[in-house]
């Protein structure tokens, strides 16, 4: 039986411990002081006595409390008895006291009901909407949820009347492998020289620019690659209308090219392929077309629907044709937006300037942003003090698809945050405060992602029709074999889709794509790196690692049938990096290691990882600190590790210690 201390019950009832001790003594319950314990039955008896006492001499009415948070309306139920039921509107969370006030019921009665449910709370404790709804129903009340105005504004997009929609410029993202000429191509288009200002000729930040072609505007986003493109999508901001995939004619399709294709496809964005560097002697555009055809990008001349354009950023050839194709695709997409409403946009870049304060580059998506508007982006708020276009010129207003620099925010927002214009700076501040409160509650921050354990449950509810998978393996052959086998697992209920496959360790980019596409990551003979693992935990991404193909298929099939029962889980204890090797005559090779994470324990199993690929799993034969055998070595210390039946260790290998534990039900 639950025991309560006197002071705890007094706090719940909103009375002094002294008064409660007096009541208990009247009931012949012996208590020494406020630290004494009483059982649950006695607590309920005390509550009933207080209810009766408050009922006889009730001086305060429920209306005397502050009822500003919510409002009461009345409605008649259409049941046989035709009883009148009141409807109360409450926020997502409400205190016991405020709920009692709204219903006109003493809070002590609510506390008693909560105790019946097994919840020990005081008069000022907050309860969630579902609990409040259940309680209100007990007292013959109907409940509706109060709308979170600020959150609705930031998350929900208003629907526009088709009459108010006018054509808007397309927003184009340039993607591709590093050093294939993405920024050089943009230079040729904009007639600027961004590359010379970048460190090492590689784009280091997200930028946006506006180009006019035949009287029509095109907006270009120059990103550091597909990671930023996907990061925005993972945050719910779909900013890109068209993706230009840049491939070097003399280099061919590279791993990042494939990733860019898969990221663009997952976003459902039309792709135009720009085959760059065609002026080089080794250029072979037909080979590029053949390679990309393997990834589903079939050229129009081959009967497909992907536009290919041969260009040279250096010689400035094919640029006009590329821009014409962008306008053609945009025209087919019929891109429109409402210009006459409150502005809404996406933060694509943000920084802190010493002289001007927080500066945000915003891509306006609907409405018109004007100087003087109150604005809010995430937890940042303010008033538009100045607007600058992509060429640095001060302007007074910015319409849809226009990138602008905004001055006037209270702090630096995050790239991908939604920016909205509101009536005043005061309203903006109020919404930003709501966002700060919501961020303190992780359950509202990150929605639960799909996992194999929850797949069957989601299938039953009809929440999922496609099972998106990302496959990372040690060799390309394994990826193809797993792809073919998994695609055969599709059923009437769920379609298995492989949205990306790649060779090498599981990276942050893979986790970001999984987050944006609600996918599960399958690792075959590879492991996630430390940063990917941390991000996966934060984003709640399910990463499954295997060494046998049939285990992958079994788990997917069992998950679809709702029969997957994980009895054991792998717990990584720590990681160590091999710094030196020592040959010991009777033992073999001993690895001189530095523990970089967690701890290495003597009874752990060990995994040898070389460049992200698992090359061995086994047991630890010896664990030493200097000449002494030890049971464990903590992070930041050196040690010697010998492995059972394995001597092919090399410097810079990573040794990962792990244990298999039963999952607690």
Secondary structure, DSSP 8 states (H G I E B T S, - for coil): --EEEHHHHHHHHTS-HHHHHHHHHHTT----STT-EEEHHHHHHHHHHHHHHHHHS--S-GGGS---S--EEEEE--STT--EEEEEEE-SEEEHHHHHHHHT--HHHHHHHHHHTT----TT-EEEHHHHHHHHHHTTEEEEE---HHHHHHH------GGGEEE--EEEEEEESTTSSHHHHHHHHHT---GGGSGGGS--S-EEEEEEETTEEEEEEE-SSHHHHHHHHHTT----SEEEEEEETTT---HHHHHHHHHHHHHT-EEEEEEE-TTSTT--HHHHHHHHHTTT--BGGGT-SBEEEE-BTTTTBSHHHHHHHHHHHHHHHT-EEESSSB-EEEEEEEEEETTTEEEEEEEEEESBEETT-EEEETTEEEEEEEEE-TTS-EESEE-TT-EEEEEEESS---TT-EEEEES-HHHHHHHHHHHHHHHT-HHHHS-----HHHHHHHHHHT--SEEEEEEEESSHHHHHHHHHHHHTT--SS-EEEEEEEEESSB-HHHHHHHHHHTEEEEEESB-B-HHHHHHHHHHT--EEEES-HHHHHHHHHHHHHT-----EEEEEEEEEEEEEEEEETTTEEEEEEEEEEEEEETTSEEEEEETTEEEEEEEEEEEEETTEE-SEEETT-EEEEEETT-----TT-EEEEEEEEE---
